[in-house]
Amino acid sequence: MSQDEVLGSVETVPKDLRQLRACLVCSLVKTADQWETDGCENCDNFLHLKRNREQVMDCTSSKFEGMIASCKPRDSWVCKWQRIKDFVPGIYAISVEGRLPNHVIR
């Protein structure tokens, strides 16, 4: 793992255990502020969460169960089982409750 990959993966780790939210598409877990600042490293190309608080609240959920810490998703059988092996390293929810708004699904 290169230094850039390590630094990038550190940015996806929640900086606090309060106000955690999980992406409704990929299950990545971060704080509400991190979602607004950085967006989603896996799906921001179509969710557009960066600097958009309303979109963050619509496309992430505070209702999720369990967490998986993933350092090397491609090498992890847990990540393969959870279907997150192609995503960036980080913390992922095991299950997320919620539904994307219709305007995002289109």
N, C-alpha and C positions, 0 to 999 in steps of 0.2 A: 504494500500500500504506500503510495507516494505521500509526501508531506501535504500537498494540496488536497488529496483525498481525506487525510486525517483532519485537517483544518475544516474542510467542508462538512465532514460528518459531525464535528463538534458543534457546528452552528445549528444542526437539526435537533440537538438534544435540548429538552426543556430546561429553561434557566430557573424555573421555580416549580413547586408542586401545586401551587394554587392557580386557578383559572386555566386548567388544562383543557384543550379541545382537540378532537381528532377529525381529520379530513374525512368527509363522507365518501370520497372516491378511493383513496389509497390507505386510509387508517393511520397515517403519520400523526404523532401526538406532539404538540407544542403549546406554549402559552398563547393567549389571545394576542398579546403584543408582538410575539415572534411571528404569528401568522400575518399580521398587518405589516410588519417591517420587511419580512423575507418572502412572504407568499409560500406556496407549496413547491418544494424542490421536485416533486414527482409530477404534479399536474397543473402547475401555474400557467402553462401555455394555453389552457382552455378555461381554467377557473378564474384567473386574474384576481388573486386575493391581495396582492401587494398594494399597500396604501388605499385599501378599500374596506373599511370596517364593516359596512353593511353586507358585502359579499362574504367576508370572513364569517360573520354570524350565520349567514344563509347556508354556507358550504362546509361548515365544521359543526361538530356537536360536542357538548360537554357530557353527554350520556354515552359512556362506553365502558366496556368491561375488560379487565386485564391489560397487561402491557408486556411487550416483547422488546428487549434491547437487542438490536442487530448491528454488529460491527462489520461482518462480511456476509451480506445477504446471499451472494451467489454460492457460498460454501456451506450454508446452513440448511439442514433438513427441516428445521422449524420454519424457516422462511419459505422454503419450497412448499411445505404443508399449508402455510397461510397464504400462499400465492403472492408473496412480496419479495421474491428473490431478485427481481429486476429493478427494485426501487433503491433509493439512496440509503446508506446506513443511518440508523436513528432509532427512535422509540416508536413502536407501533401498537395500536389497540388490537386486542384479539377480536372484539366485535364492537361495532358502532351502531347506535340507534339514531335514526333520522332519515330524512329523504331530501334529495336535492330539489331545489325549486324548479318549476317547469321551464323558466327562461334559460336555465343552465343546461337542462337535458336536451333541448332542441338541437 
